[in-house]
Amino acid sequence: MSSPTGPAGLPVRMPRPRQPGRHRRPEPLAAPEGAPALVLAVPGAPSPATRSLAEEVVSIARSELPGLDARIGYLDGDDAEFPTLQSVLTHSAQERTARYEQALAAGADVKQPEGPVAVVVPLLAGPDNALLRQVRQAVMESRIAAELTDVLGPHPLLAEGLHVRLSEAGLARADRARLFTVATAADGIILASVGGEEAVQAAGITGMLLAARLAVPVMAAALDQDGSIAAIAEQLRASGSQNLALAPYLIGPEIDAGLLEAAAKEAGCASSDALGPYPAIGKLALAKYTTALGIAPQQPQGAPAR
């Protein structure tokens, strides 16, 4: 049987037929035309490192949803190098209006934009009422129709990220299924959060998932409550854990690094890095956005404990 040929008799690559049945790959999801912007609300003092982290998070979100309009707004921005959340929302609204007016001027049959201009996703692993109050205030002061999502956790993917950060610091086995030891592996984990008691309770849920992955006790404590870290360290040691590790249940920008160092010293243990731009952070931010718009097929699934 002859094969199709193109110019000069060269073979032509024919498109693969779609795989039938229940195992075929799903059609890739894309952002609907005219969809609101995803605006990542970044807490803490802006810095080049913070910007790099935020840009990596939105880059991951864009790669997961082609056509996504993703932007970054800083709670403590200066509207020069680091745009404030309020100004980003204002610019998003102005650009949407300009696109509509340009389409009308070109004679296109377009409907006036409806619904939210943006979906604001706080770059926070857990609840922090003080920071969330800042986000709500910025949204209100912008006078822009924007929807505010919940924080990113608790979620199995955050437990996975904490496990990875601990293993990178030599404080946990990378894979329980493999028969090797880590001399400095911790036998008790302090999960450090910020945001008071509510944040500790939320971190505790992810802590249970982390404990299942590591097969060691994990207890949450508040970095912003005097004595909380030391008290949890004492409780873990009293229950038999001697080699403790501090795992920040934080993305990074929301807290001064010096506070983490002081907490690790207070507990007398080593610390892993904050979650930072772990790939799951971008996926969870996107999941909050798509769920708010009702276009998410499902929440991202956490990897099974290993």
C-alpha positions in Angstrom: 0.0 0.0 0.0 1.4 3.4 -1.0 2.0 6.1 1.6 0.9 9.7 1.1 3.6 11.9 -0.3 4.1 15.7 -0.4 6.2 17.9 -2.6 9.1 16.2 -4.4 7.7 12.8 -3.4 8.6 13.3 0.3 6.6 11.4 2.9 4.0 13.3 4.8 3.5 12.8 8.5 -0.2 11.8 9.0 -2.0 12.8 12.2 -2.4 10.0 14.7 -6.0 8.8 15.1 -7.5 9.6 18.5 -7.3 6.7 20.8 -10.8 5.4 21.4 -12.2 4.3 24.7 -11.9 5.2 28.3 -8.1 5.3 28.3 -7.7 8.0 25.7 -5.9 11.2 26.8 -8.2 14.0 27.8 -8.4 17.0 25.6 -6.0 19.7 27.0 -7.8 22.4 29.0 -7.4 26.0 27.9 -8.4 29.3 29.4 -11.8 30.4 28.0 -11.7 33.5 25.8 -12.1 36.6 27.9 -11.6 34.7 31.1 -10.7 36.8 34.2 -7.0 37.3 35.1 -5.4 35.1 37.8 -3.8 37.6 40.1 -1.4 36.1 42.6 -1.4 38.2 45.9 2.1 38.1 47.3 2.6 38.9 50.9 5.7 40.2 52.7 8.4 42.7 51.8 9.0 42.6 48.0 12.5 41.6 46.8 14.1 40.2 43.7 14.0 36.8 45.4 10.3 37.2 46.1 9.6 38.3 42.5 11.5 35.3 41.1 9.5 32.9 43.3 6.2 34.5 42.3 7.1 34.5 38.6 8.0 30.8 38.8 4.6 30.1 40.4 2.6 31.9 37.7 4.8 30.3 35.0 3.8 26.9 36.3 0.1 27.9 36.3 0.4 29.2 32.7 2.0 26.0 31.5 -0.9 24.0 33.0 -3.5 26.2 31.4 -2.6 27.7 28.0 -4.0 31.2 27.4 -4.1 32.0 31.1 -3.7 35.7 31.9 -1.6 35.5 35.1 -0.4 38.5 37.0 1.4 39.3 40.3 0.3 41.9 42.8 2.3 42.7 46.0 0.6 43.5 49.3 3.5 45.8 50.2 4.4 46.9 46.7 5.6 50.3 45.6 3.9 50.6 42.2 7.3 51.1 40.6 9.4 47.9 40.6 6.7 45.9 42.5 3.1 46.7 41.5 0.6 46.7 44.3 -2.3 44.3 44.2 -4.7 47.2 44.0 -3.0 48.7 40.9 -2.8 45.3 39.2 -6.5 44.9 39.6 -7.2 48.4 38.3 -5.0 47.8 35.2 -6.7 44.5 34.5 -10.1 46.3 34.5 -8.8 49.1 32.3 -7.3 46.6 29.8 -10.5 44.6 29.6 -12.5 47.7 28.9 -10.0 48.8 26.3 -10.2 45.5 24.5 -14.0 45.7 24.4 -14.0 49.2 23.0 -11.4 48.3 20.4 -13.5 45.4 19.2 -16.6 47.6 19.0 -14.6 50.2 17.0 -13.5 47.5 14.6 -17.1 46.5 14.0 -17.0 43.2 15.8 -20.2 41.8 17.3 -19.1 41.5 20.9 -20.9 41.4 24.2 -20.1 43.8 27.0 -17.7 42.0 29.5 -19.5 40.5 32.5 -18.4 38.7 35.6 -15.2 39.3 37.7 -12.3 41.1 36.2 -9.9 38.9 38.2 -9.6 36.0 40.5 -7.2 36.8 43.4 -5.3 33.9 44.8 -3.3 34.5 48.0 0.2 33.1 48.0 -0.3 31.4 51.4 -0.1 27.8 52.4 -2.4 28.4 55.4 -4.8 31.0 56.8 -3.3 34.2 58.2 -6.1 36.6 59.1 -3.8 39.6 59.2 -2.5 39.0 55.7 -5.9 38.0 54.3 -7.3 41.2 55.7 -4.8 43.1 53.7 -5.8 41.2 50.6 -9.5 42.0 51.1 -8.7 45.6 51.8 -6.8 46.0 48.6 -9.6 44.3 46.6 -12.2 46.7 48.1 -10.1 49.8 47.6 -9.6 48.9 43.9 -13.4 49.0 43.4 -12.9 46.2 40.9 -15.1 43.2 40.6 -12.7 40.5 41.7 -13.2 37.1 43.4 -11.0 36.1 46.3 -10.1 32.5 46.7 -9.1 30.6 49.9 -5.5 29.9 50.7 -3.7 26.9 49.1 -3.7 24.4 51.9 -4.3 22.0 53.5 -3.6 19.6 50.6 -1.6 16.4 50.0 0.6 18.2 47.5 1.8 20.5 50.3 2.7 17.4 52.4 4.7 16.1 49.3 6.5 19.4 49.1 7.4 19.4 52.8 8.7 15.9 52.4 10.9 16.9 49.4 12.3 20.0 51.3 13.1 17.8 54.3 14.9 15.2 52.2 16.8 17.9 50.4 18.1 19.1 53.8 19.1 15.5 54.7 16.4 15.4 57.4 14.1 12.7 55.9 14.4 9.7 53.6 13.5 10.6 50.0 11.6 7.3 49.6 10.5 4.9 52.4 10.3 2.1 49.9 14.0 2.1 49.2 16.2 0.3 51.8 18.7 2.9 52.7 19.3 5.1 55.7 19.9 8.8 56.3 22.1 9.4 59.3 20.5 12.8 60.1 16.9 11.8 59.4 14.6 13.3 62.0 12.4 11.1 64.2 10.0 14.0 65.0 8.9 17.0 62.9 7.8 20.4 64.1 5.5 21.9 61.4 6.0 25.7 61.7 3.1 28.0 60.6 2.1 31.6 61.0 -1.4 33.0 61.6 -2.2 31.9 65.1 -4.2 29.0 66.3 -6.3 28.7 63.2 -3.2 28.3 61.1 -1.8 25.7 63.5 -5.0 23.6 63.2 -4.9 23.9 59.3 -1.2 22.9 59.3 -2.0 20.0 61.5 -4.1 18.5 58.7 -1.2 18.6 56.3 1.0 17.4 59.2 -1.0 14.2 59.4 -0.4 13.6 55.7 3.3 14.3 56.2 3.4 11.9 59.2 1.9 9.1 57.0 4.6 9.7 54.4 7.5 9.7 56.9 6.2 7.3 59.5 7.4 9.7 62.3 5.3 12.0 64.5 4.6 15.5 63.1 3.1 18.3 65.3 2.2 21.8 64.2 3.3 25.0 66.1 3.0 28.7 65.6 6.1 30.8 64.7 4.2 34.0 65.7 3.3 32.8 69.3 5.9 33.0 72.0 7.0 29.6 73.3 4.9 27.6 70.8 7.9 26.1 69.0 9.7 25.2 72.2 6.6 23.7 73.8 6.0 21.4 70.8 9.7 20.4 70.8 9.5 19.5 74.4 6.3 17.5 73.8 7.9 15.5 71.0 11.1 14.8 73.0 8.9 13.6 76.0 7.2 11.2 73.6 10.5 9.7 72.6 11.6 11.7 69.6 15.2 12.9 70.0 16.4 14.1 66.6 13.9 16.8 65.7 13.5 18.9 62.5 11.7 22.1 61.8 9.6 22.1 58.6 8.3 25.5 57.6 4.7 25.2 56.5 5.3 28.4 54.5 5.9 29.4 50.9 8.5 32.0 51.9 7.6 35.7 51.4 5.1 35.8 54.2 7.8 35.7 57.0 11.2 37.0 57.7 13.9 34.3 57.3 15.4 35.4 60.7 12.3 34.2 62.5 12.8 30.7 61.1 16.4 30.6 62.2 15.5 31.8 65.7 12.7 29.1 65.9 15.1 26.3 64.9 17.6 27.6 67.5 14.9 27.7 70.1 13.9 24.1 69.4 17.5 23.0 69.2 17.1 21.4 65.8 17.9 21.8 62.1 15.4 23.2 59.6 14.5 22.6 56.0 13.7 25.4 53.6 10.3 26.9 53.0 8.2 25.4 50.2 9.2 28.2 47.8 8.4 27.7 44.1 7.7 23.9 44.5 5.8 22.9 41.3 2.7 22.0 43.4 2.3 25.7 44.5 1.6 26.8 40.9 -0.7 23.9 40.3 -2.7 24.6 43.5 -2.9 28.3 42.7 -4.3 27.4 39.3 -6.7 24.9 40.9 -8.1 27.7 43.1 -8.6 29.9 40.0 -10.3 27.2 37.8 -12.5 26.1 40.6 -13.6 29.7 41.2 -14.6 29.9 37.5 -16.1 26.4 37.4 -13.8 25.2 34.7 -11.7 22.8 36.7 -12.2 19.1 35.8 -10.8 18.2 39.3 -8.4 19.3 42.0 -4.8 18.3 41.5 -4.1 15.0 43.1 -1.3 14.4 45.6 1.2 11.7 45.0 0.8 8.6 47.1 2.9 8.3 50.2 6.1 6.5 49.5 
